[in-house]
Amino acid sequence: MRAIPITALAILATATAGTVQAQEVVTIYSADGLHDGNPSWYGDQFAAFTKATGIKVQYIEDGSGGVVARVSKEKTNPQADVLVTLPPFIQRAGAAGLLQPYTPAGADMVPAAGKDAKGLYIALVNNYLSFIYDSAAMPEPPKTFDDLLAAKFKNKLQYSTPGQAGDGTAVMLQVIHAFGGKDAAFDYFKKLQVNNLGPSASTGKLTALVNKGELWVANGDLQMNTDQMKGNPNIRIFYPAGPNGERSTLALPYYAGIVAGAPHAANGKKLLDWLLSKPAQETVADVALGLPVRSDVKPAGANYENLMKPLNGVKTWTPDWDQVVADFDADVARWHAATGS
């Protein structure tokens, strides 16, 4: 999601007899968010997977577009086995031949909307676009998108860059939806640019800036922002209304697929099976602060309730991702033209 410097974290085997053999590895390239926090969902699941199978997990993290770009550069010599990223980047990866078909165990428990018809990718954790504001600077959040055009927000507002960050691309799609069309949406982005502090390749770093009051408003996603609130007490989640008075947000799941030509494809399939298993999915709401994708997992408890509170009164919708992919380059170019970024 957020475009941050690539880091590699090796999750070491802890409870197998002897040393894990060199070939018993699996490499996952993932958009960030699911390895955040301590404990983290990825951290817990990778450790349990290694303990159960003896397969060491090599983890590499970047922004949504960054992990796909890395897989694309390595297309002739693939290094990753599993790719996890947000739409429309997972769809673009599929269209570019970067993924191979695989139907993981438990896929029958994932609704059709969360699966590619060709079996190239499947939803792993459900999530939604969100916006955040500094509650120390503003007792109440802006009520509408037009409220963000007020002079008081000059250089106090920032959102991540469409085309680079998954969350930033979601902002572009949400504004198009809220304003009922592209002409009105890009006209709005042109007006909003007066207040925008500037482009940002990273969504995640915006949270700390809002918490400190350097920014008053930024974008994010529900899973990430809910998790970040533990260490950033001033941030709050909100959803501004469009011109028709409706507050809405788009579904933004983490999707996973097996990389075409993966060097350890069998291990990648085992890891994907594990992450989609019922026991792993039952911990998504509590640990990842996201929403499970399996229909037979019903989250409950305080963390789930806190996660869902900001969505009260907010209409959720799902884009036609195939159309988004078809229009992607033109829409991103039009955003750049409108904002001069």
Secondary structure by P-SEA (a helix, b strand, c coil): cccccbbbbbbcccccccccccccbbbbbbccccccccccaaaaaaaaaaaaccbbbbbbbbcaaaaaaaaaaacccccccbbbbcaaaaaaaaaaccbbbbbcccccccccccccccccccccbbbbbbcccccccccccccccccccccccccccccccccccaaaaaaaaaaaaaaccaaaaaaaaaaaccccccccccccaaaaaaaaccccbbbbcaaaaaaacccccccccbbbbccccccbbbbbbbbbbbcccccaaaaaaaaaaaaacaaaaaaccccccccccccccccccaaaaaaacccccbbbbccaaaaaaaaaaaaaaaaaaaacc
